[in-house]
Amino acid sequence: MGIGNWIWLAKFKQLTTIVLLLNNFIITHGLYFSEVHWTTAVKLSEYEGYKSISLLSFNIPERTARVFWDLQGAVSPLECPIREVHVFVQQGSYPVINPYNETFPDNFYLQRTGSTHFIVDTKNLSFPHVMENPAPGPWFGAAFLPKQLADKKVKQKGLGTGDSCGYGLSVRLIANVIPNIREISIDQGYTFLFTPKQNVTLLRIMLPDYTSEMTVSLTTCVKQGMANMSDDWECPLVITSAAGRLPDLYTSYNSSHELRVISPGVNVWNYIMVYMPFGHQETVECELVVTVSTCTLFATFLKHPKNAATTPSVMSHSTHVILNVSSSGNDTAYNTPFPFVQSQEPVYVTNFTDNATDSGNISSILSLTHMNSSADMPESQQSSDSSDCIRLHSLGRFSHAVRDFESMFISPNRFNFPLHKNSLYVPDDNVLITDFQLWSELDSGGTLKIELSLTDKKTDLQDSAVWMCLMKNAIPGRDSVKSCPGDAKLYVQSAEQGTNLSDLYIPYPEEGRWYLGLTSQCNKINSSEVEDCNHFPIVEFLVKMEKCVGEACGTYGSCEEYVSGTHIFSACDCYDGWRGYGCTDGTYAYTYTEELVSVLLLTLSNLLFIPGIILALKRRFFIEAAVYFYTMFFSGFYHACDADKVLHFCLMKYSVMSYCDFYGSILSFWVTILAMARISVNLRSFLHMAGALLLAVGVEYDRHGLWVFVAPAGIALAVMVTSWIVQCKKSKSCFPSKRRYLFFLLPGILFAATGLVIFAFLETDDNYKYTHSAWHTVMALCILFLLPSGAKNKVDAHPQDPSCRPSDAIRLLGEVSNGSSTSMESPVRL
């Protein structure tokens, strides 16, 4: 270990000691308790798109004030090079990462909650990181090794040290949790005392899920000894709040004594911190009250009538709406569409006649006020005519039974069956609110698509526009629906220069309840002057989960599902040099000409086996000729199938083509070397069959392994060399002849060696089409030099020794015809 590493290790130990002492101090004084989460090491891969990341999951409990991320990168064996590890962590869903600035498809929403990026290395040492006031709930991490841009070699399995290097990441998470936080309710007064030593009060409140605004007020704030606040004394207390997590401690001075929160958190805890900044020595007593503004409850969707007129005074008989029933003594009986839990339910009105709209304004239909008993609700929760938002029914989930990430969120009808579309009249004086629930287990691996379209035609009197705002665990009210905090919004309009269709994509959406807010605005025709809507615009909207981008990845990619540990996610597998979440980044894309040249080189280069096949047939090596044809056929079609998807052609399944290609290549080496050996017919047949059977198993076991090639080639060479040595001893002369060595064996060996060097060491991603085609070429040409000469008559079914003179061959044939004994070995002409 170098001196630099020793210094770094000493600093790390010092930092760890300080952290542990601080943690021990906190625990001893009873301010926090700790929860610890460990993960076993996950294997890391080099980044080749989202499909190559390794996912981890954690859970941070409620009331967590601080999290220690203890990340440890590891490498084995230790001789392997040290690499950087990039780790992205995200609350509620899988992180959306973009380490190489790849472009995303249009209309993608990329803002995330609590996303953090860590960089560690694989020195087998811990790297601590501290996160203050994290959001509770599920957290996910995405880890990977960055690309090594300087080294793009195609490494063959078993060659070099890179195959034996394994990289991993383990994580330890320590959460410091505040055990007790006082819970408060709305419209209740709470008194607190602040002193220089006790200058912070932390509270939390769960708001109704129809809250559009929260106000935290200090109704009284007096210094001890004062009867009330005086003009020359200003209350020093500061109010901060945060939804879903503990608030940050600001030192700014707040003299308003009131904190107004637009679109506060719903379905999550809202934390309120009241504190007195350092430097104040007085004792202060205050009373705190939380009030809220809520949406009008229990409206339902309005279905666009098939024959509705463009004016508000005429409506179809089939229109269904929710009306508020006043207590005017009307004894008409109505059916309720949903089993609402409030004390008074809205009524479902059918067969709505034209006479019901004599007022000439459809807004009277939407006067949905006081739909719940005020006696059972706090005053601030009671809906009134001045409410600026209308709460519609939640969207139900309609899921595919056997496919992941395929769900639609649709409004139910009166019988709780899904409608075939979501259609709404959108008022200009209110905000319509609906919602749907996403879960990390079901939805985090897909893409959320929101689509908004304006369906009614533009009238001759007004132009209309509709805004839709999407927020997680918060309601977009009147003050926020158009500005839309977080900027997840859609906009459509009927004007000629506008668009009547808008969509939004959220990759790997976060868990939580998502709220949709819609409002409209009308202008004079071809003018910017705003006026009240004579006719509410009608919109249709689509909310669905899908894989990738519309279940596809454009022209240059395919949508696939991947598994990392226990996590399933969809991602695009890009080709032709395209990249990005939707394979839309063509910065390094190949041209069509380049792809065509690549496919033609890799497939047509296999035709160079034809001369070897003809030569083998001429010399009566029929088994060898069949193997060469098998190799040529499957290698050519395998590379046609292996090509990028734009030009690829698969005769059979890819796995079958791949197996046959590797099997034929290795079998060609086997039969060629055995053809060069001087062995008997029976032994040759046995070795052919044994090799075919054993290679079938070996290639299926590990077709990319080094030994599946080295073992059969080594055995065949041993058989060949042994047969040559035996022949040399019997003939007491060199076998094969020197001429054969010089003009045939030496060039064949050089061709084979050149091919092996190209295959093993020179191939890269960029030159693969050239180098691998060259490998096909030299392997096919070496057959012409290494294949022995065949017999020139029908008596000898196998080759003979080329060192024999023609007169010797004639003499041997004469001996055979005279019945003299000959050797049991097949004479091989080399």
C-alpha positions in Angstrom: 0.0 0.0 0.0 1.4 3.4 -1.0 2.0 6.3 1.3 -1.0 8.1 -0.3 -3.3 5.2 0.6 -2.0 5.2 4.2 -2.8 8.9 4.6 -6.3 8.4 3.1 -6.9 5.5 5.4 -5.8 7.5 8.5 -8.2 10.3 7.5 -11.0 7.9 7.0 -10.5 6.3 10.4 -10.5 9.7 12.0 -13.7 10.7 10.2 -15.3 7.4 11.2 -14.4 8.0 14.8 -16.0 11.4 14.8 -19.1 10.1 13.2 -19.4 7.2 15.7 -18.8 9.5 18.7 -21.5 11.9 17.4 -23.9 9.1 16.9 -23.2 7.8 20.4 -23.7 11.2 21.9 -27.1 11.5 20.2 -28.2 8.1 21.3 -27.0 8.6 24.9 -29.0 11.8 25.2 -32.1 10.1 23.9 -32.6 12.4 20.9 -32.5 9.7 18.3 -32.5 5.9 17.9 -30.9 4.2 15.0 -32.0 1.7 12.5 -29.5 -0.2 10.4 -29.9 -1.8 6.9 -27.3 -3.9 5.3 -27.1 -5.3 1.8 -24.9 -8.1 0.4 -22.5 -7.1 -2.4 -24.1 -6.8 -5.8 -22.2 -7.5 -8.9 -21.4 -4.5 -11.0 -21.3 -4.2 -14.8 -19.9 -1.6 -17.2 -22.6 0.8 -18.3 -24.1 -0.1 -21.7 -27.5 1.5 -21.1 -30.0 1.1 -18.3 -30.2 -2.6 -18.9 -26.6 -3.0 -17.4 -27.2 -1.3 -14.0 -27.5 -3.1 -10.7 -30.4 -2.2 -8.5 -30.6 -2.1 -4.7 -33.4 -1.3 -2.4 -33.7 0.2 1.1 -36.3 1.5 3.5 -36.0 4.7 5.5 -38.4 4.9 8.4 -40.6 7.9 9.3 -39.2 10.7 11.4 -35.7 10.1 10.1 -33.5 13.2 10.7 -30.2 11.9 9.2 -29.0 9.0 7.1 -25.4 7.6 6.9 -24.7 5.9 3.6 -21.7 3.6 4.0 -20.7 2.5 0.5 -18.0 0.0 -0.1 -16.7 -0.9 -3.5 -14.8 -4.1 -3.8 -12.7 -5.9 -6.4 -11.5 -9.5 -6.6 -8.8 -10.5 -7.0 -6.9 -7.6 -5.5 -4.5 -7.5 -8.5 -7.3 -6.2 -10.7 -7.3 -2.5 -11.6 -9.2 -0.1 -9.4 -12.4 1.2 -11.0 -14.8 4.0 -10.2 -18.3 3.1 -9.2 -21.3 5.5 -9.8 -24.2 5.1 -7.4 -27.5 7.0 -7.9 -30.1 6.8 -5.1 -33.7 7.9 -5.4 -36.7 7.9 -3.1 -39.9 6.1 -4.2 -38.7 4.7 -7.6 -35.7 3.5 -9.6 -33.3 6.4 -10.4 -33.5 8.0 -13.8 -29.8 8.3 -14.8 -28.1 9.9 -17.7 -24.3 9.6 -17.1 -23.3 10.4 -20.7 -25.8 13.2 -21.5 -27.9 11.0 -23.8 -31.1 12.7 -25.1 -34.5 11.6 -23.9 -37.6 11.4 -26.1 -39.8 14.5 -26.4 -42.2 15.4 -23.5 -40.3 13.4 -20.9 -40.5 14.6 -17.3 -37.2 14.1 -15.5 -37.5 16.0 -12.2 -37.0 13.6 -9.3 -37.5 13.7 -5.5 -34.3 13.4 -3.4 -32.1 12.0 -6.2 -28.5 11.9 -5.1 -25.3 10.8 -6.9 -22.3 9.2 -5.2 -18.9 8.2 -6.6 -16.8 5.6 -4.9 -14.0 3.3 -6.0 -13.2 -0.3 -5.6 -10.4 -0.1 -3.0 -12.4 -2.3 -0.6 -12.7 0.7 1.7 -15.8 2.4 3.1 -17.0 5.7 1.7 -19.4 7.5 4.2 -22.0 10.0 2.9 -24.5 11.9 5.1 -28.0 12.9 4.0 -30.1 15.3 6.1 -33.8 15.0 6.5 -34.5 12.4 3.8 -38.0 11.5 2.7 -39.2 8.2 4.4 -40.3 5.1 2.5 -38.7 2.9 -0.1 -35.4 4.1 -1.6 -33.6 2.5 -4.6 -30.1 2.6 -5.8 -28.6 2.1 -9.3 -24.9 1.3 -9.5 -22.6 0.7 -12.4 -19.0 0.9 -13.7 -18.4 3.8 -16.1 -17.4 3.0 -19.7 -13.7 2.5 -20.5 -13.7 4.5 -23.7 -10.0 3.9 -24.4 -10.4 0.1 -24.4 -13.1 -1.3 -26.8 -11.5 -4.6 -27.5 -13.7 -7.7 -27.9 -12.2 -9.8 -25.2 -12.5 -13.6 -25.8 -13.5 -15.5 -22.7 -10.6 -17.1 -21.0 -7.9 -14.8 -22.5 -6.3 -12.2 -20.4 -7.0 -11.1 -16.8 -10.2 -9.1 -17.4 -12.4 -12.1 -17.3 -11.3 -13.0 -13.7 -11.9 -9.5 -12.3 -15.1 -9.1 -10.4 -16.4 -5.8 -9.1 -19.1 -5.4 -6.4 -20.8 -2.9 -4.1 -22.2 -3.3 -0.6 -24.2 -0.7 1.3 -24.8 -0.1 5.0 -27.5 2.4 5.8 -27.8 3.9 9.3 -31.0 6.0 9.9 -31.2 8.3 12.9 -34.8 8.5 13.9 -36.5 10.9 16.2 -38.6 8.7 18.5 -41.4 11.1 19.5 -42.8 14.0 17.5 -45.9 15.7 18.8 -49.0 15.2 16.6 -51.5 18.1 16.2 -54.8 18.6 14.5 -56.3 21.4 12.5 -58.3 24.2 14.0 -56.9 23.4 17.5 -54.7 25.9 19.5 -51.5 24.6 21.0 -49.3 26.5 23.4 -45.5 26.3 23.5 -42.8 27.8 25.6 -39.4 28.7 24.1 -36.2 29.3 26.1 -32.6 29.8 25.1 -32.0 26.1 25.9 -35.2 24.8 24.5 -35.6 26.8 21.4 -37.0 24.3 18.9 -40.4 22.6 18.7 -41.1 19.9 16.1 -44.7 19.0 15.2 -46.4 16.9 12.6 -50.0 16.8 11.1 -51.8 14.6 8.7 -54.1 16.7 6.5 -57.3 15.6 4.8 -56.6 14.3 1.4 -58.7 17.1 -0.2 -56.6 20.0 1.3 -55.5 22.6 -1.2 -53.9 25.0 1.2 -52.5 25.0 4.7 -51.9 28.0 7.0 -49.8 27.8 10.1 -50.4 30.8 12.4 -49.0 32.1 15.7 -52.2 33.6 17.2 -50.3 34.8 20.2 -46.6 35.4 20.7 -45.6 37.1 24.0 -42.4 37.5 25.9 -42.5 36.2 29.4 -43.6 39.1 31.6 -45.5 40.8 28.9 -49.3 40.8 28.8 -49.4 40.9 25.0 -47.3 41.8 22.0 -46.3 45.4 21.9 -45.4 47.5 18.9 -41.8 47.9 19.8 -41.2 44.1 20.3 -41.2 41.7 17.4 -41.8 38.0 17.8 -38.5 36.2 17.1 -40.0 32.8 16.2 -39.5 31.3 12.8 -41.9 28.8 11.2 -40.8 26.3 8.6 -42.5 23.2 7.2 -42.0 20.3 4.8 -44.2 17.6 3.4 -43.2 14.0 3.9 -39.9 14.7 5.6 -38.4 16.8 8.4 -38.0 20.5 7.5 -34.6 22.1 7.1 -33.4 24.4 9.8 -33.2 27.9 8.3 -31.7 30.9 10.1 -33.7 33.5 8.2 -35.9 35.7 10.3 -39.7 35.5 9.8 -41.7 38.4 11.2 -45.1 37.5 9.7 -46.0 34.9 12.3 -47.8 33.0 9.6 -46.8 30.4 7.1 -49.1 29.8 4.1 -48.4 26.6 2.1 -50.0 26.2 -1.3 -50.6 22.6 -2.2 -49.4 21.0 1.1 -48.7 17.3 1.4 -51.7 15.0 1.5 -51.5 11.3 2.4 -48.1 12.1 4.0 -47.1 13.7 7.3 -46.6 17.5 7.2 -43.8 18.5 9.6 -43.8 21.9 11.2 -40.8 23.3 13.0 -41.0 26.4 15.1 -37.8 27.7 16.5 -36.1 30.7 18.0 -32.8 31.6 16.3 -29.6 31.6 18.3 -28.8 34.8 20.1 -32.2 35.4 21.6 -32.1 35.1 25.4 -35.8 35.8 26.1 -38.4 33.3 27.0 -41.3 33.3 24.6 -44.8 31.8 24.8 -46.9 31.3 21.7 -50.1 29.7 20.5 -50.1 27.9 17.2 -53.1 27.0 15.0 -53.2 25.2 11.7 -56.1 25.9 9.3 -56.7 24.4 5.9 -58.7 25.1 2.7 -60.4 22.2 1.1 -61.9 21.1 -2.1 -65.6 20.5 -2.7 -66.2 16.8 -2.4 -67.9 14.1 -4.4 -68.4 15.0 -8.0 -68.2 12.5 -10.7 -67.1 12.6 -14.3 -69.3 14.1 -16.9 -69.5 12.0 -20.0 -69.4 13.9 -23.3 -72.9 13.4 -24.8 -72.9 12.0 -28.3 -75.4 14.6 -29.5 -74.5 17.5 -27.2 -75.0 20.9 -28.8 -72.2 23.4 -28.7 -74.2 25.8 -26.5 -74.7 25.2 -22.8 -78.5 25.5 -23.0 -79.0 22.1 -24.7 -77.9 18.8 -23.4 -78.5 15.2 -24.3 -80.9 12.9 -22.4 -78.0 10.5 -21.8 -75.9 13.0 -19.9 -75.1 12.0 -16.3 -74.1 14.5 -13.7 -73.9 14.9 -10.0 -76.2 17.5 -8.5 -76.5 18.9 -5.0 -79.9 18.4 -3.5 -81.1 21.3 -1.4 -83.4 20.8 1.6 -86.4 22.5 -0.1 -88.8 19.7 0.6 -88.4 18.0 -2.7 -89.3 14.4 -2.1 -88.0 13.0 -5.4 -86.1 9.8 -5.0 -82.7 9.4 -6.6 -80.2 6.6 -6.8 -76.6 7.1 -5.5 -73.8 6.1 -7.8 -71.1 5.3 -5.2 -71.2 4.1 -1.6 -69.6 7.3 -0.2 -68.7 7.3 3.5 -69.9 10.8 4.3 -73.2 11.3 6.2 -75.0 12.7 3.1 -74.4 11.2 -0.3 -74.6 13.0 -3.6 -77.3 11.9 -5.9 -77.1 10.5 -9.4 -79.5 12.2 -11.9 -80.5 10.4 -15.1 -82.7 11.3 -18.0 -81.7 14.9 -17.6 -84.0 17.0 -19.8 -83.6 20.2 -21.6 -85.8 21.9 -19.1 -83.2 21.3 -16.4 -80.9 23.8 -18.1 -83.2 26.7 -18.5 -80.7 28.9 -16.8 -78.6 28.8 -19.9 -75.4 28.1 -18.1 -74.0 24.7 -17.5 -72.1 26.0 -14.5 -75.3 25.7 -12.5 -74.9 21.9 -13.0 -71.5 22.0 -11.4 -72.6 23.9 -8.3 -71.6 21.0 -6.1 -71.7 22.5 -2.6 -72.3 21.2 0.8 -72.2 17.5 -0.1 -71.3 16.4 3.4 -72.7 17.2 6.7 -71.0 20.2 8.3 -71.9 19.0 11.7 -69.4 16.2 11.5 -66.5 18.3 10.2 -64.2 21.1 11.5 -65.1 24.5 10.3 -62.1 24.8 8.1 -62.9 21.6 6.3 -66.5 22.6 5.5 -66.9 23.1 1.8 -68.5 26.3 0.7 -69.7 28.0 -2.5 -66.3 29.8 -2.6 -64.3 26.6 -2.8 -61.9 26.8 -5.7 -61.5 23.1 -6.5 -63.9 20.2 -7.0 -62.9 16.7 -5.9 -63.9 14.0 -8.4 -63.9 10.3 -7.9 -60.5 8.6 -7.8 -59.4 6.7 -10.9 -59.4 3.0 -10.7 -56.7 0.7 -11.9 -57.4 -1.6 -14.8 -54.4 -4.0 -15.1 -53.4 -6.7 -17.5 -53.4 -10.1 -15.8 -50.1 -11.5 -17.1 -48.1 -8.5 -18.3 -45.9 -6.2 -16.2 -46.3 -2.5 -16.4 -49.5 -2.5 -18.3 -52.3 -0.7 -16.4 -54.8 2.0 -17.2 -56.4 4.4 -14.7 -60.1 4.9 -15.5 -63.0 6.4 -13.8 -65.7 3.8 -12.7 -69.3 4.2 -13.6 -72.2 4.0 -11.2 -71.9 0.2 -11.0 -68.1 0.4 -10.4 -67.2 -0.9 -13.8 -64.6 1.0 -15.9 -65.7 3.6 -18.4 -64.1 3.2 -21.9 -62.6 6.7 -21.6 -62.1 9.6 -19.2 -64.1 12.6 -20.4 -64.7 15.8 -18.6 -66.3 19.2 -18.8 -63.6 21.6 -17.5 -64.9 24.8 -15.8 -63.0 28.1 -15.8 -64.0 29.1 -12.3 -62.9 25.9 -10.5 -60.2 23.3 -10.6 -61.3 19.7 -11.1 -59.3 17.2 -9.0 -58.9 13.5 -9.5 -56.2 11.1 -8.4 -54.6 7.7 -8.8 -52.2 5.5 -6.8 -48.8 4.2 -7.9 -46.9 1.5 -6.1 -43.1 0.9 -6.3 -43.6 -2.9 -6.6 -46.0 -2.6 -9.5 -45.1 0.6 -11.4 -41.5 1.7 -10.7 -40.1 -0.3 -13.6 -42.4 1.2 -16.3 -43.3 4.6 -17.8 -46.3 6.7 -16.8 -48.0 8.3 -19.8 -50.5 11.2 -19.4 -52.3 12.4 -22.5 -54.7 15.3 -22.7 -56.9 16.1 -25.8 -59.5 18.8 -26.5 -62.5 17.1 -28.0 -65.1 19.7 -28.6 -64.8 21.9 -31.7 -64.0 25.5 -31.6 -67.1 27.7 -31.6 -67.4 30.9 -33.5 -67.6 32.9 -30.3 -64.7 31.8 -28.1 -61.3 30.1 -28.1 -60.7 27.8 -25.1 -57.7 26.5 -23.4 -57.2 23.8 -20.7 -54.4 23.3 -18.2 -53.6 20.0 -16.5 -51.2 19.8 -13.6 -49.8 16.6 -12.1 -48.5 16.6 -8.5 -47.5 13.8 -6.2 -49.1 13.8 -2.7 -50.3 17.3 -3.2 -53.4 18.9 -4.8 -52.9 21.5 -7.5 -55.3 24.2 -6.4 -56.5 27.4 -8.0 -53.2 29.2 -7.2 -50.9 26.4 -8.5 -52.7 24.6 -11.3 -51.4 26.9 -14.1 -47.9 27.5 -12.8 -47.7 23.8 -11.6 -44.9 23.4 -9.1 -42.5 20.8 -10.5 -43.6 21.6 -14.1 -45.4 18.4 -14.7 -48.1 20.0 -16.8 -50.0 19.7 -20.1 -51.7 22.4 -22.1 -54.2 22.3 -25.0 -56.2 25.0 -26.7 -58.6 25.4 -29.6 -57.0 28.4 -31.2 -55.7 27.9 -34.7 -52.0 28.4 -33.6 -52.4 26.0 -30.7 -52.5 22.3 -30.3 -55.4 20.2 -29.2 -53.3 17.2 -28.0 -50.5 17.1 -25.4 -48.8 14.2 -23.7 -46.3 13.7 -20.9 -44.1 10.8 -20.0 -42.6 10.0 -16.6 -40.0 7.2 -16.6 -39.9 5.0 -13.6 -42.5 7.1 -11.7 -42.3 7.5 -7.9 -44.6 5.8 -5.5 -47.4 7.8 -4.0 -50.8 9.2 -4.7 -50.8 11.4 -7.8 -53.3 14.2 -8.2 -54.5 15.7 -11.5 -55.9 19.2 -11.6 -57.7 20.7 -14.6 -59.0 24.2 -15.2 -59.9 26.1 -18.3 -59.9 29.6 -19.7 -61.9 31.2 -22.6 -60.9 34.1 -24.8 -62.7 36.0 -27.5 -62.1 34.5 -30.9 -58.6 35.2 -32.2 -58.0 37.5 -29.2 -56.1 37.4 -25.9 -59.0 39.1 -24.0 -60.2 36.7 -21.3 -63.9 36.3 -20.6 -66.2 33.8 -18.9 -66.8 30.6 -20.8 -70.1 30.3 -22.5 -69.4 26.7 -23.0 -67.1 24.6 -20.9 -64.4 22.9 -23.0 -64.6 19.1 -23.1 -61.4 17.1 -22.8 -60.4 13.5 -22.8 -57.4 12.3 -20.9 -55.5 9.1 -20.7 -53.5 7.8 -17.7 -51.6 4.6 -18.2 -48.6 2.6 -17.3 -46.6 1.1 -20.1 -43.1 -0.3 -20.9 -40.4 1.9 -22.4 -42.0 4.5 -24.6 -45.4 3.3 -25.9 -44.3 -0.4 -25.5 -41.6 0.3 -28.0 -38.2 2.0 -28.5 -38.6 3.6 -31.9 -36.9 2.3 -35.1 -33.5 1.5 -33.6 -34.3 -0.4 -30.4 -36.5 -3.1 -28.8 -38.3 -2.9 -25.5 -37.2 -5.6 -23.1 -37.8 -6.5 -19.4 -34.8 -7.0 -17.2 -34.3 -8.4 -13.7 -31.7 -7.1 -11.2 -31.9 -9.0 -8.0 -35.5 -8.9 -7.0 -36.3 -5.9 -9.1 -38.0 -6.0 -12.6 -37.8 -3.1 -15.0 -38.3 -2.3 -18.6 -35.6 -0.7 -20.7 -34.7 -0.2 -24.4 -32.1 -2.3 -26.0 -30.6 0.0 -28.7 -28.7 -0.9 -31.7 -27.0 0.6 -34.8 -25.1 2.9 -32.5 -28.3 4.6 -31.1 -28.6 5.2 -27.4 -30.8 6.9 -24.8 -33.9 5.9 -22.8 -36.0 5.6 -26.0 -33.1 5.0 -28.5 -33.6 8.5 -29.8 -30.0 9.8 -29.5 -28.2 9.3 -32.8 -25.0 11.1 -31.9 -22.9 7.9 -32.6 -25.4 6.1 -34.9 -24.2 4.1 -37.9 -25.4 5.0 -41.3 -27.4 2.6 -43.4 -24.4 2.1 -45.7 -22.1 1.2 -42.8 -24.6 -1.4 -41.6 -25.1 -2.9 -45.0 -21.3 -3.2 -45.5 -21.0 -4.8 -42.1 -23.7 -7.4 -42.8 -22.4 -8.3 -46.3 -18.8 -8.7 -45.1 -19.7 -11.0 -42.2 -22.1 -13.1 -44.2 -20.5 -13.3 -47.7 -17.0 -13.9 -46.3 -18.2 -17.4 -45.4 -18.5 -18.2 -49.1 -14.7 -18.6 -49.2 -15.4 -22.1 -47.7 -16.6 -23.2 -51.2 -13.1 -23.8 -52.6 -12.3 -26.0 -49.5 -15.6 -27.9 -49.9 -14.8 -28.6 -53.6 -11.3 -29.7 -52.8 -12.5 -32.0 -50.0 -15.1 -33.6 -52.4 -12.4 -34.0 -55.1 -10.1 -35.8 -52.6 -13.0 -37.9 -51.3 -13.1 -36.3 -47.8 -16.8 -36.5 -47.8 -17.3 -36.1 -44.0 -15.0 -33.1 -44.0 -16.8 -31.5 -46.9 -20.1 -31.9 -45.1 -18.7 -30.3 -42.0 -17.3 -27.4 -44.0 -20.7 -26.8 -45.7 -22.4 -27.0 -42.3 -20.0 -24.3 -41.0 -20.4 -22.1 -44.0 -24.2 -22.3 -43.9 -24.8 -21.6 -40.3 -22.0 -19.0 -39.9 -23.4 -17.0 -42.7 -27.0 -17.1 -41.4 -25.9 -16.6 -37.8 -24.2 -13.3 -38.7 -27.3 -12.3 -40.7 -29.3 -12.9 -37.6 -26.8 -11.3 -35.3 -26.8 -8.1 -37.3 -28.5 -5.0 -35.9 -32.2 -5.3 -36.2 -32.7 -3.0 -39.2 -31.0 -5.4 -41.6 -31.1 -8.7 -39.7 -32.6 -11.9 -41.0 -33.1 -15.0 -38.7 -33.7 -18.3 -40.4 -34.2 -19.9 -37.0 -34.2 -18.8 -33.4 -31.1 -16.8 -32.5 -29.9 -19.3 -29.9 -30.1 -22.2 -32.4 -28.1 -20.2 -35.0 -25.5 -19.2 -32.4 -25.1 -22.8 -31.2 -24.7 -24.2 -34.8 -22.1 -21.5 -35.7 -19.8 -22.3 -32.7 -20.4 -26.0 -33.1 -19.5 -26.0 -36.8 -16.4 -23.9 -36.3 -14.9 -26.2 -33.6 -15.9 -29.3 -35.5 -14.1 -28.1 -38.6 -10.9 -27.8 -36.7 -11.4 -31.3 -35.3 -12.0 -33.1 -38.6 -9.3 -31.2 -40.5 -6.6 -32.1 -38.0 -7.8 -35.7 -38.0 -7.7 -35.8 -41.8 -4.0 -34.9 -41.6 -3.3 -37.8 -39.2 -2.1 -41.2 -40.5 -4.5 -43.5 -38.7 -6.7 -46.4 -39.6 -10.2 -46.1 -41.0 -11.8 -47.6 -37.9 -10.0 -45.3 -35.6 -10.7 -42.2 -37.7 -14.5 -43.1 -37.8 -14.5 -43.6 -34.0 -12.7 -40.2 -33.4 -15.1 -38.4 -35.8 -18.2 -39.7 -33.9 -16.6 -39.2 -30.4 -15.7 -35.7 -31.3 -19.1 -34.8 -32.7 -20.8 -36.1 -29.5 -18.4 -34.5 -27.0 -18.3 -31.2 -28.8 -22.1 -31.1 -28.8 -22.1 -31.2 -25.0 -19.1 -28.8 -24.7 -20.6 -26.1 -26.9 -23.9 -26.3 -25.1 -22.1 -26.1 -21.8 -20.0 -23.0 -22.6 -19.8 -22.1 -26.3 -17.8 -18.9 -25.5 -15.3 -20.7 -23.3 -11.6 -21.1 -24.2 -11.4 -24.7 -23.3 -14.2 -25.8 -25.5 -11.8 -24.9 -28.4 -8.4 -25.7 -26.9 -9.3 -29.2 -25.6 -10.5 -30.7 -28.9 -7.8 -28.9 -30.9 -5.1 -30.2 -28.5 -6.4 -33.8 -28.6 -6.5 -33.8 -32.4 -3.0 -32.3 -32.7 -1.7 -35.0 -30.2 -3.3 -37.7 -32.3 -1.8 -36.2 -35.5 1.7 -35.8 -34.2 1.7 -39.2 -32.6 0.7 -40.8 -35.9 3.4 -38.9 -37.7 6.1 -40.0 -35.3 5.0 -43.7 -35.6 5.1 -43.4 -39.4 8.5 -41.8 -39.3 9.8 -44.8 -37.2 8.3 -47.3 -39.5 9.5 -45.7 -42.7 12.7 -44.5 -41.1 12.3 -41.2 -43.0 10.8 -37.8 -42.4 7.0 -37.8 -42.5 5.5 -35.8 -44.1 8.0 -34.8 -46.8 10.1 -31.7 -46.7 8.2 -30.4 -49.7 4.9 -30.9 -47.9 6.2 -29.0 -44.9 7.5 -26.1 -47.0 4.8 -25.5 -49.5 1.6 -26.7 -47.7 2.0 -27.1 -43.9 3.9 -23.9 -43.3 1.5 -21.6 -45.2 -1.5 -23.4 -43.7 -0.1 -23.0 -40.2 0.6 -19.3 -40.9 -2.9 -18.7 -42.1 -4.4 -20.5 -39.1 -2.1 -18.6 -36.6 -3.0 -15.3 -38.3 -6.7 -16.1 -37.9 -6.3 -17.0 -34.2 -4.4 -13.9 -33.5 -7.0 -11.7 -35.2 -9.8 -13.5 -33.4 -8.2 -13.4 -29.9 -6.4 -10.1 -29.8 -7.3 -7.7 -32.6 -11.0 -7.5 -32.6 -12.7 -4.3 -31.3 -16.2 -3.0 -31.4 -15.3 -0.6 -34.2 -13.4 -3.0 -36.5 -15.4 -6.2 -35.8 -16.9 -6.4 -39.2 -13.4 -6.2 -40.8 -11.4 -8.4 -38.4 -14.0 -11.1 -38.1 -14.5 -11.3 -41.8 -10.7 -11.6 -42.1 -11.0 -14.5 -39.6 -13.5 -16.2 -41.9 -11.2 -15.7 -44.8 -8.0 -17.1 -43.4 -9.7 -20.1 -41.8 -11.3 -21.0 -45.1 -8.0 -20.6 -47.0 -6.0 -22.7 -44.6 -8.1 -25.7 -45.5 -6.7 -25.5 -49.1 -3.2 -26.0 -47.7 -3.7 -28.3 -44.8 -6.1 -30.8 -46.3 -4.1 -33.9 -47.4 -4.1 -35.1 -51.0 -6.6 -37.9 -51.8 -6.0 -41.3 -53.3 -6.0 -41.5 -57.1 -7.6 -44.9 -57.4 -10.5 -46.8 -55.8 -8.3 -49.3 -54.0 -7.1 -46.9 -51.4 -10.0 -45.1 -49.8 -7.7 -42.8 -47.9 -4.7 -40.6 -48.8 -1.2 -41.8 -49.2 2.3 -40.6 -48.3 3.3 -37.9 -50.8 7.0 -38.8 -50.2 6.3 -42.1 -52.1 7.4 -42.0 -55.8 5.0 -43.0 -58.5 7.0 -46.2 -59.1 6.6 -47.0 -55.4 2.8 -46.5 -55.6 2.7 -48.8 -58.7 4.7 -51.4 -56.9 2.4 -51.3 -53.9 -0.7 -51.7 -56.1 1.0 -54.7 -57.7 1.6 -56.3 -54.3 -2.0 -55.8 -53.4 -3.2 -57.5 -56.6 -0.8 -60.4 -55.9 -2.3 -60.9 -52.5 0.8 -59.8 -50.5 0.2 -58.5 -47.0 0.1 -54.8 -46.4 -0.1 -52.6 -43.3 -3.5 -52.4 -41.6 -3.0 -48.6 -41.4 -4.5 -46.4 -44.1 -1.7 -45.0 -46.2 -2.1 -41.2 -45.9 -0.7 -39.0 -48.7 0.6 -35.8 -47.1 
